[in-house]
Amino acid sequence: MADFLLEIGLEEVPARMIAGAEAELGRRVKDLLTRERLLSTEAKLTTYSTPRRLAVLAAGVLTSQEDTEEKLTGPSWKIAFKDGAPTAAAVAFARKAGVEVSALEKVATAKGEYVGATVKRAGRATAELLAAELPREVLSLYWAKNMYWRAGKPERFVRPVRWVVALLDAAIVPLEIAGIRAGNASRGHRVLHGETPVVVDAAKSYTDTLRAGKVVVDVAERRQSIRKALDKATRTVPGARWREDAALVETVVHLTEWPTVILGDFESEYLALPEEVLVTVMRDHQKYFAVEGADGKLAPHFLAVLNTEADEEGAAIIRHGNAGVLRSRFKDAQFFWNFDQKTPLVDRVESLKAVTFQKELGSYYWKTEQDLAVAGKLAATVKAACVAFDEAALRKAVELAKTDLTAELVKEFTELQGIIGGLYARAQGLGETVAKAIYDQYTPASTEDAIPQTVEGQLLGLADRIQTITAMFGIGAAPTGSKDPFALRRAANAVVKIVAESGLPLTIGDVITATGPSTPEQAETFLFLAERIGFYLKDVRGFAYDVVNAVMAAGYDDVRDAIARAEALTNVRDSEDFLAISAAFKRIKNIVRQAEEKGEVFSVTWKDGKFYGELVQPEEKALIKAFDEVEGKVSELRAKRDYRAALETVATLRPAVDAFFEKVMVMSPDPELRKARLGMIRQVREGLAGIADFSEIVTG
């Protein structure tokens, strides 16, 4: 066995693209080695990356494939041999199999006697296979953006390939990627080591060799190093701690090869600006970490992660330069804040007529009018359910929600849209209810985010998003495949999350119908949201896919009810009786479907406690009686939303169902009996399908 190393050296890759590419390269290499039978049972594959490289180290790789033996079957023996002599068919088959005609065998099969051949195939060398197959895998990596960099050449990649290392232990694998022949020469840190090649003597020494070149290739090691350095630098300020920011940690991890951290300061006067503004400047514009005191408030310090190391004199110069850049950004923010206050939000509404929402739909003034209408209808539904909220504050929040788009601070820091509006509303005395609603209008931005804090914010968020979705569907701008230029899936995810996690008495249907009279776009929107509900139940709430399918088959308009049913189903699904009932319902579903496809007739009416058609067997009568009793109890429990008890009650049908299928032939030769039995089992299935379609549950 051997260790295989592949390293692709590149110009600096955008940080946001690295993690996905590293994982995909690892999968592709593993799939290739597995497909070609080159991984031993002890094999271990590890991936690495920095801004300048992607790498995979596979330990426990076979140096060649094992020889294989394959049995081939050819033409009929009678056709291949006439009077014991081989015909042209036998010769052709032997040639194709790569054996002599004399090596052909007679193979007896259920269909008769055929010609067979045993073919032995010698395994190929690992280096030969990798050289042939690996370049295609590397150049097939997905990148959000690609580029050409060799004139007249077809390769497209995120950045130009500058070097390739491919080693099987210490031997170079003779492959070529984008015109670069593989060798054993990597590159160290661009500044700290320079462009002098770093020679990797053996695959297993890769990480240590690169560390000597001032490159930490292990992402987890860099992450841990950065966190420790942030802690150490912060400890120099009594009582301080750096503000946790997992996303920023991941960004700087993928921006560095040899990370170090410095602590810098800024003037306390800037702390008069809202924290949201200060943190955004530090985080999004400079990639600095904020520092807070023991009271949780921002302190006049910042932490910068460097991709270099410096002595005290060098660190002082870097610190001074970083502080100067940050000071300039804070001054800009301070100026824009003060300038924007000269025009209150209420005076900016008319200005929205000059801000385009979507060229085929209209301006943000039009958008605001539409949102007001939708929010009004949602508010009426909520008010009818006796939920307390401030209608006037809601209307004011919707009216002013988009006005910060005309503010200079938002133009400079676009990621603060909505947040700035909320801060301005508070500063301008519009009331905390209005301010919170505007501030939270774009939350949740992801499935991990919390929903808006207030009823007014929730209604504003729902109105804004559902209006956008239906309007975009109306002009044919629905998402297609991986393309979603208007982020409608994200908007729909937020709609589902707000409906599911708020106390608003709204169904998905209520939200959609608030956009106006019934239209084809609304029906399309309902199906679109159904897809997002399935995503929410499975990927956000963590329910098993078959539970989600079963629950959604019984309805999903009331998302909170669907969650309750999914929770109950998850709790009972592994019981022996329920699994047996699920299997029986699957059987019923298949029988009914096949009968419908054949055009069979079903009885649908009861008469004196039984279906038309004489159901004489005791197992039939027992199932009808048990179903009558269970259906009544389940209906009562469903009305109370006691779904677990309802499902446990359904499971009590097991003895009657088992006995029925053991003794009764549903597809009886007697047409009347067959009609009655088909009608009965369909009624049993449909009568208990209000909680979930049990036939969707995977039973083993």
C-alpha positions in Angstrom: 0.0 0.0 0.0 1.0 3.6 -0.6 0.0 7.2 0.2 -1.2 9.3 -2.6 -1.0 13.1 -2.6 -2.6 15.5 -5.0 -2.1 19.3 -4.7 -3.4 21.8 -7.2 -1.6 25.2 -6.9 -3.6 28.3 -7.9 -3.7 32.0 -7.8 -5.6 33.2 -4.7 -9.1 31.8 -4.7 -12.0 33.8 -3.2 -12.5 32.6 0.4 -16.2 31.8 0.0 -15.5 29.2 -2.7 -12.7 27.2 -1.1 -14.6 25.0 1.4 -17.0 23.6 -1.2 -14.3 23.0 -3.7 -12.1 21.2 -1.1 -14.9 18.9 -0.2 -15.8 18.2 -3.8 -12.2 17.4 -4.8 -12.1 15.0 -1.9 -15.3 13.3 -3.0 -14.1 13.0 -6.6 -10.7 11.5 -5.7 -12.4 9.1 -3.3 -15.0 8.1 -5.9 -12.3 7.5 -8.5 -10.1 5.4 -6.2 -13.2 3.4 -5.1 -14.4 2.9 -8.6 -11.1 1.6 -9.8 -10.7 -0.7 -6.8 -7.7 1.1 -5.4 -8.7 1.8 -1.8 -7.7 -0.7 0.9 -10.0 -1.4 3.8 -7.7 0.7 6.0 -7.7 3.6 3.6 -8.1 7.2 5.0 -8.6 10.3 2.9 -7.9 13.8 4.2 -8.5 17.1 2.4 -6.6 20.4 2.8 -6.9 23.9 1.4 -5.5 27.4 1.6 -6.2 30.4 -0.6 -3.5 29.1 -3.0 -4.1 25.4 -3.1 -6.5 22.5 -2.9 -5.0 19.1 -1.7 -6.0 15.5 -1.0 -3.9 13.0 0.9 -5.2 9.4 0.6 -3.4 6.9 2.9 -3.8 3.1 2.2 -3.9 3.2 -1.6 -3.1 0.0 -3.5 -0.2 0.4 -6.0 -2.2 -1.5 -8.6 -5.5 -3.1 -9.2 -6.0 -6.7 -8.4 -6.3 -9.1 -11.3 -9.9 -10.0 -12.1 -11.7 -13.0 -13.7 -14.9 -12.4 -15.6 -17.4 -14.9 -17.0 -18.7 -13.9 -20.5 -21.6 -15.5 -22.3 -21.9 -15.4 -26.0 -24.2 -16.9 -28.7 -26.1 -20.1 -28.6 -23.9 -23.2 -28.7 -25.9 -24.5 -31.7 -25.1 -21.4 -33.6 -21.4 -21.2 -32.5 -20.6 -24.8 -33.3 -21.9 -26.9 -36.3 -21.0 -30.6 -36.2 -18.4 -29.8 -33.5 -16.6 -27.2 -35.7 -16.6 -23.5 -34.7 -18.6 -21.1 -36.9 -17.9 -17.5 -37.6 -20.0 -16.6 -34.6 -17.7 -18.6 -32.3 -14.6 -17.0 -33.8 -16.0 -13.5 -33.4 -16.9 -14.1 -29.8 -13.5 -15.6 -29.0 -11.8 -12.6 -30.6 -14.0 -10.2 -28.6 -13.3 -12.0 -25.4 -9.6 -12.2 -26.1 -9.3 -15.9 -25.9 -8.6 -18.8 -28.2 -11.5 -20.6 -29.7 -10.3 -23.8 -28.0 -10.8 -22.0 -24.6 -14.6 -21.5 -25.2 -16.9 -23.4 -22.8 -20.4 -24.8 -22.9 -22.6 -22.9 -20.4 -26.0 -24.4 -19.4 -28.6 -21.8 -18.6 -32.4 -21.8 -18.1 -32.8 -20.8 -21.7 -30.5 -23.5 -23.1 -26.8 -24.0 -23.9 -24.6 -21.1 -24.7 -21.0 -20.4 -25.4 -19.0 -19.0 -22.5 -15.5 -17.8 -21.8 -13.4 -17.1 -18.7 -11.5 -13.8 -19.2 -8.7 -12.9 -16.9 -7.9 -9.2 -16.8 -4.6 -7.9 -15.4 -5.0 -5.0 -13.0 -3.6 -1.7 -14.1 -1.0 0.3 -12.2 -2.4 3.0 -9.9 -0.1 5.7 -11.3 -1.3 4.8 -14.8 -4.9 5.0 -13.9 -4.5 8.3 -12.0 -2.6 9.9 -14.8 -5.4 9.0 -17.2 -8.5 9.8 -15.1 -7.6 12.4 -12.5 -7.2 15.5 -14.7 -10.8 15.2 -15.9 -12.0 15.0 -12.3 -10.1 18.1 -11.3 -11.2 20.2 -14.2 -14.8 19.1 -13.6 -14.9 20.8 -10.2 -17.9 23.2 -9.8 -17.1 26.9 -9.4 -19.6 29.7 -9.2 -17.4 31.6 -11.6 -14.8 30.3 -14.0 -12.2 31.9 -16.2 -10.0 31.1 -19.2 -6.4 31.9 -18.8 -4.6 30.0 -21.6 -5.2 31.5 -25.0 -6.8 29.1 -27.4 -7.2 26.4 -24.7 -10.5 25.0 -23.5 -9.8 24.7 -19.7 -11.9 26.9 -17.4 -11.1 27.1 -13.7 -11.7 29.5 -10.9 -8.1 30.8 -11.1 -5.1 29.9 -13.2 -3.4 26.6 -12.2 0.3 27.3 -11.4 1.7 24.0 -10.1 0.6 20.4 -9.5 2.0 18.0 -7.0 1.1 14.3 -7.5 2.9 11.7 -5.5 2.5 8.0 -4.9 4.7 7.8 -1.8 7.8 9.4 -3.2 7.2 8.7 -6.9 5.8 11.4 -9.1 2.5 10.4 -10.8 2.9 11.5 -14.5 -0.3 13.4 -14.9 -0.9 16.8 -16.5 -3.6 19.4 -15.6 -4.2 22.4 -17.8 -0.8 22.2 -19.3 1.0 21.8 -16.0 2.9 18.6 -15.5 2.8 17.2 -12.0 6.0 17.1 -9.9 7.0 17.2 -6.3 7.6 21.0 -6.1 5.0 22.9 -4.1 5.0 26.6 -3.1 5.3 28.1 0.4 3.9 31.3 1.8 4.2 34.0 -0.9 5.8 36.6 1.4 7.4 34.7 4.3 8.9 32.0 2.1 8.9 33.5 -1.4 8.6 31.7 -4.7 11.4 29.2 -4.1 9.9 25.7 -4.6 9.1 23.6 -1.5 10.0 20.0 -2.4 7.8 17.4 -1.0 9.9 14.3 -0.6 7.0 11.9 0.2 3.2 12.1 0.3 3.0 11.5 4.0 5.4 14.4 4.8 3.2 16.9 3.0 1.8 18.9 6.0 5.2 19.1 7.8 7.0 20.1 4.6 4.5 22.9 3.9 4.7 24.1 7.5 8.4 24.5 7.0 7.4 26.8 4.1 5.2 28.9 6.4 2.0 27.3 5.2 -0.5 25.6 7.5 -2.5 23.4 5.0 -4.9 21.9 7.6 -8.0 24.0 7.8 -9.0 22.8 11.2 -5.5 23.6 12.5 -5.7 27.2 11.1 -9.1 27.6 12.6 -7.9 26.5 16.1 -4.8 28.7 15.7 -6.9 31.8 14.9 -9.2 31.2 17.8 -6.3 30.8 20.2 -4.6 33.9 18.9 -7.8 35.9 19.2 -8.2 34.8 22.8 -4.6 35.7 23.6 -4.7 39.1 22.0 -8.0 39.9 23.8 -6.6 39.0 27.2 -4.4 42.0 27.1 -7.5 44.2 27.7 -8.8 43.5 31.2 -12.4 42.1 31.2 -12.7 42.1 27.4 -13.6 39.3 25.0 -13.8 39.1 21.3 -17.3 39.0 19.9 -18.0 35.5 18.6 -18.6 35.4 14.8 -18.4 31.9 13.4 -18.9 33.1 9.8 -16.1 35.6 10.0 -13.8 33.0 11.5 -14.5 30.8 8.5 -13.7 33.7 6.2 -10.3 34.5 7.7 -9.5 30.8 7.9 -9.8 30.7 4.1 -8.0 34.1 3.6 -4.8 32.9 5.4 -2.0 30.4 5.1 0.1 31.5 8.2 -2.4 33.4 10.4 -1.5 35.8 13.3 -3.6 38.3 15.2 -3.0 41.9 16.3 -5.1 44.0 18.6 -5.8 47.6 17.5 -7.7 50.6 19.0 -10.0 53.3 17.7 -11.3 56.5 19.3 -14.1 56.1 21.9 -16.1 58.9 20.2 -17.1 56.5 17.5 -19.0 54.4 20.0 -21.7 57.0 19.8 -22.7 55.4 16.5 -25.0 52.3 16.7 -23.2 49.0 17.3 -24.7 47.6 14.1 -22.9 50.2 12.0 -19.6 49.8 13.8 -19.6 46.0 13.6 -20.6 46.0 10.0 -17.7 48.3 9.1 -15.3 46.1 11.0 -16.7 42.8 10.0 -17.9 43.2 6.4 -15.5 45.9 5.1 -12.3 45.2 7.0 -12.7 41.5 8.2 -11.9 42.7 11.8 -13.4 41.2 14.9 -15.2 43.4 17.3 -14.2 43.5 21.0 -16.7 43.9 23.8 -16.3 44.6 27.5 -17.6 42.6 30.5 -21.0 44.5 30.1 -21.4 43.1 26.5 -21.1 46.5 25.0 -18.5 47.4 22.2 -15.1 48.4 23.4 -12.9 50.8 21.3 -10.7 47.9 20.0 -10.5 45.6 17.0 -8.8 42.4 16.2 -7.2 41.8 12.7 -6.2 38.4 11.5 -3.1 38.8 9.3 -1.7 36.4 6.7 1.9 37.0 7.9 4.0 37.4 11.0 5.8 40.5 12.2 8.1 41.6 15.0 7.0 44.3 17.4 8.1 47.1 15.1 6.3 45.6 12.1 3.2 44.9 14.1 3.0 48.5 15.3 3.2 49.7 11.7 0.4 47.3 10.6 -1.7 48.2 13.6 -1.4 51.9 12.9 -2.3 51.4 9.2 -5.3 49.2 10.0 -6.6 51.7 12.6 -6.2 54.5 10.1 -8.3 52.7 7.5 -11.0 51.9 10.1 -11.0 55.4 11.4 -11.7 56.7 7.8 -14.6 54.2 7.5 -16.1 55.3 10.8 -15.8 58.9 9.8 -17.8 58.2 6.7 -20.4 56.3 8.6 -20.7 59.2 11.2 -21.1 61.8 8.4 -23.7 59.8 6.6 -25.6 59.2 9.8 -25.8 62.9 10.6 -26.6 63.8 7.0 -29.5 61.3 6.8 -31.1 62.8 9.9 -31.8 66.0 8.0 -34.5 64.2 6.0 -36.8 62.1 8.2 -38.1 58.7 7.0 -41.6 60.1 6.7 -40.4 62.6 4.1 -38.6 60.0 2.1 -41.7 58.0 1.0 -42.2 60.1 -2.2 -38.5 59.5 -3.1 -39.3 55.8 -3.5 -40.9 56.6 -6.8 -37.4 57.1 -8.2 -36.1 53.7 -6.8 -36.8 50.7 -9.1 -38.1 47.6 -7.4 -38.3 45.5 -10.6 -38.4 47.0 -14.1 -41.5 45.1 -15.2 -43.4 45.8 -12.0 -42.5 49.3 -10.9 -40.8 51.3 -8.2 -40.5 50.8 -4.4 -43.3 53.2 -4.0 -45.5 50.8 -6.0 -44.1 47.9 -3.9 -44.9 49.8 -0.7 -48.5 50.3 -1.8 -48.8 46.6 -2.6 -47.3 45.6 0.8 -49.8 47.9 2.6 -52.7 46.1 0.9 -51.4 42.6 1.7 -50.5 43.6 5.3 -54.0 45.0 5.8 -55.6 41.7 4.8 -53.2 39.7 7.0 -53.9 42.1 9.9 -57.7 41.6 9.5 -57.3 37.8 9.7 -55.1 38.0 12.8 -57.4 40.6 14.4 -60.4 38.3 13.9 -58.6 35.7 15.9 -58.2 38.1 18.8 -54.4 38.5 18.6 -53.3 41.8 20.1 -51.1 44.1 18.0 -50.9 47.8 17.0 -52.6 48.3 13.7 -51.5 51.9 13.3 -47.9 51.0 14.1 -48.0 48.1 11.6 -49.3 50.4 8.8 -46.6 53.0 9.6 -43.9 50.4 9.6 -45.0 49.0 6.2 -45.2 52.5 4.8 -41.7 53.4 5.9 -40.0 50.0 5.5 -38.2 50.7 2.3 -37.5 54.4 2.8 -34.0 53.8 4.1 -33.1 52.8 0.5 -32.8 56.5 -0.1 -30.5 57.0 2.8 -26.8 57.7 2.2 -25.7 55.3 5.0 -27.5 52.4 3.3 -26.1 53.3 -0.1 -22.6 53.0 1.5 -23.4 49.9 3.6 -26.1 48.1 1.6 -26.0 45.1 4.0 -27.6 47.3 6.7 -30.8 47.8 4.7 -33.8 47.6 7.0 -31.6 47.7 10.1 -30.7 51.4 9.3 -34.4 52.1 8.8 -35.2 50.7 12.2 -32.4 52.7 13.9 -33.5 55.9 12.1 -37.2 55.3 13.2 -36.0 55.0 16.8 -33.8 58.0 16.6 -36.6 60.1 15.0 -39.1 59.2 17.7 -41.5 57.0 15.6 -42.0 54.6 18.5 -40.3 51.3 19.5 -43.0 49.2 17.8 -42.5 50.8 14.4 -38.7 50.7 14.8 -38.6 47.0 15.7 -40.8 46.0 12.9 -38.7 47.9 10.3 -35.5 46.7 11.9 -36.6 43.0 11.7 -38.2 43.1 8.3 -35.5 41.0 6.6 -35.3 38.4 9.3 -35.0 35.5 9.1 -32.3 35.8 6.4 -31.5 32.1 6.7 -33.1 29.1 8.3 -30.8 29.5 11.3 -32.0 33.1 12.1 -34.7 33.9 14.6 -38.0 35.3 13.3 -39.1 39.0 13.9 -39.6 39.7 17.6 -43.0 41.4 17.3 -46.4 40.6 15.7 -46.0 43.8 13.7 -42.6 42.7 12.4 -43.9 39.2 11.6 -46.8 40.6 9.6 -44.5 43.1 7.8 -42.1 40.3 6.9 -44.8 38.0 5.6 -46.5 40.8 3.6 -43.3 41.9 1.9 -42.1 38.5 1.0 -45.4 36.9 -0.2 -46.1 40.0 -2.3 -42.7 39.7 -3.9 -43.1 36.0 -4.6 -46.5 36.2 -6.2 -45.6 39.3 -8.2 -42.4 37.6 -9.6 -44.4 34.5 -10.5 -46.9 36.8 -12.2 -44.2 38.0 -14.7 -42.7 34.6 -15.2 -39.7 35.1 -12.9 -40.1 31.9 -10.9 -36.9 30.1 -9.9 -35.7 27.4 -12.3 -33.2 24.7 -11.4 -30.3 26.3 -9.5 -31.2 29.8 -10.8 -33.0 32.0 -8.4 -31.9 35.6 -9.2 -34.5 37.2 -7.0 -33.9 34.9 -4.0 -37.5 33.7 -4.0 -36.6 30.4 -2.3 -35.0 32.3 0.6 -38.1 34.5 0.8 -40.4 31.4 0.8 -38.2 29.8 3.5 -38.8 32.9 5.6 -42.5 32.8 5.0 -42.7 29.2 6.2 -40.5 29.8 9.2 -42.5 32.8 10.4 -45.8 31.0 10.0 -44.4 27.9 11.7 -42.6 29.6 14.6 -44.8 32.6 15.4 -48.1 32.6 17.2 -49.9 34.1 14.2 -53.2 32.2 13.5 -52.3 32.0 9.8 -52.1 29.2 7.3 -50.1 29.2 4.1 -53.4 29.6 2.3 -54.3 32.7 4.4 -50.9 34.3 3.5 -51.3 33.6 -0.2 -54.9 34.8 -0.5 -53.9 38.1 1.2 -52.2 39.0 -2.1 -55.6 39.3 -3.8 -58.2 37.4 -5.8 -57.4 33.9 -6.8 -55.0 33.7 -9.8 -52.9 31.0 -11.5 -49.9 32.7 -9.9 -51.4 32.0 -6.4 -51.8 28.3 -7.2 -48.2 28.2 -8.4 -47.1 30.0 -5.3 -48.9 27.4 -3.1 -47.0 24.6 -4.8 -43.8 26.5 -4.5 -44.3 27.0 -0.8 -45.3 23.3 -0.4 -41.8 22.5 -1.6 -40.3 24.9 1.0 -42.5 23.4 3.8 -41.1 19.9 2.9 -37.6 21.5 3.1 -38.4 23.1 6.5 -39.8 19.9 8.0 -36.8 17.7 6.8 -33.8 20.0 6.8 -34.7 22.5 9.5 -36.8 20.5 11.9 -35.0 17.2 11.2 -37.9 14.9 10.5 -37.2 11.8 8.5 -38.0 12.0 4.8 -40.7 9.3 4.9 -42.4 11.0 7.9 -42.4 14.3 6.0 -43.9 12.6 2.9 -46.5 10.9 5.0 -47.5 14.0 6.8 -47.6 16.3 3.8 -49.7 13.7 1.9 -52.4 14.4 4.5 -52.1 18.2 4.2 -49.7 21.0 4.9 -51.6 24.3 4.7 -51.5 24.6 8.5 -47.7 24.3 9.0 -47.8 24.1 12.8 -50.4 21.3 12.6 -48.1 19.5 10.1 -45.2 19.8 12.6 -47.4 18.4 15.4 -48.4 15.5 13.3 -44.8 14.9 12.3 -43.7 14.9 15.9 -46.4 12.4 16.8 -45.6 10.2 13.9 -41.9 10.2 14.8 -42.7 9.2 18.3 -44.8 6.1 17.3 -43.3 5.0 14.0 -40.9 2.4 15.5 -43.6 0.5 17.4 -44.2 -3.0 16.1 -47.9 -2.5 15.7 -47.6 0.8 13.9 -45.0 -0.6 11.5 -47.3 -3.5 10.8 -50.2 -1.1 10.1 -48.0 1.0 7.8 -47.0 -2.1 5.8 -50.7 -3.0 5.6 -51.7 0.4 4.4 -48.9 0.2 1.8 -50.4 -3.1 0.6 -53.9 -1.5 0.5 -52.6 1.4 -1.5 -51.0 -0.9 -4.1 -54.1 -3.0 -4.4 -56.4 0.0 -4.8 -54.0 1.6 -7.3 -53.8 -1.6 -9.4 -57.6 -2.1 -9.3 -58.2 1.5 -10.4 -55.8 1.1 -13.3 -57.7 -2.0 -14.4 -61.0 -0.1 -14.2 -62.4 -2.0 -11.3 -65.6 -0.8 -9.6 -65.6 0.1 -5.9 -68.5 0.0 -3.5 -68.8 3.4 -1.7 -72.0 3.2 0.3 -72.7 1.5 3.7 -75.9 -0.5 4.2 -76.9 -1.8 7.6 -73.3 -1.5 8.8 -71.7 -3.1 5.8 -70.9 -2.4 2.2 -73.3 -3.4 -0.6 -72.2 -6.8 -1.6 -72.4 -9.7 0.9 -69.3 -9.6 3.1 -69.8 -12.9 4.9 -66.4 -13.8 6.2 -65.9 -13.1 10.0 -62.6 -11.4 9.3 -64.4 -8.9 7.0 -67.0 -8.2 9.6 -64.3 -7.8 12.3 -62.4 -5.3 10.3 -65.5 -3.2 9.5 -66.4 -3.2 13.2 -62.9 -2.4 14.4 -62.6 0.4 11.7 -65.9 2.0 12.8 -64.7 2.1 16.4 -61.2 3.3 15.6 -62.4 6.0 13.1 -64.7 7.5 15.7 -62.0 7.6 18.4 -59.4 9.0 16.0 -61.8 11.8 14.9 -62.2 12.9 18.5 -58.5 12.8 19.2 -57.7 14.7 15.9 -60.2 17.4 17.0 -58.1 17.8 20.2 -54.9 17.6 18.2 -53.8 14.7 20.3 -52.1 13.1 17.4 -49.9 10.7 19.3 -52.9 9.1 21.0 -54.7 9.1 17.6 -51.9 7.2 15.9 -51.6 4.7 18.8 -55.4 4.1 18.3 -54.8 3.5 14.6 -52.2 0.9 15.5 -54.8 -1.1 17.4 -56.3 -2.1 14.1 -53.4 -4.4 13.5 -55.0 -7.7 14.6 -58.1 -7.1 12.5 -56.1 -6.0 9.4 -53.6 -8.9 9.8 -56.5 -11.4 10.1 -58.3 -9.9 7.1 -55.3 -10.2 4.7 -54.5 -13.7 6.0 -58.0 -15.1 5.4 -59.7 -12.9 2.8 -59.0 -12.7 -1.0 -59.7 -9.0 -1.9 -59.7 -9.7 -5.7 -62.4 -12.3 -5.5 -63.7 -13.9 -8.7 -67.2 -12.8 -7.6 -67.6 -9.2 -9.1 -70.0 -8.0 -6.3 -67.7 -9.4 -3.6 -64.6 -7.9 -5.2 -66.4 -4.5 -5.5 -67.4 -4.6 -1.9 -64.0 -5.6 -0.6 -62.2 -3.0 -2.7 -64.5 -0.3 -1.5 -64.0 -1.4 2.1 -60.2 -1.4 2.1 -60.2 2.0 0.3 -62.6 3.4 2.9 -60.3 2.1 5.7 -57.3 3.8 4.2 -59.0 7.1 3.3 -60.9 7.2 6.6 -57.7 7.2 8.6 -55.5 9.3 6.3 -56.2 12.7 7.9 -53.1 12.6 10.1 -50.7 11.0 7.6 -50.5 8.6 4.7 -49.1 5.7 6.6 -48.3 3.9 3.4 -45.4 6.4 3.0 -43.6 5.1 6.1 -40.6 2.9 5.3 -41.0 -0.3 7.2 -37.7 -2.0 6.6 
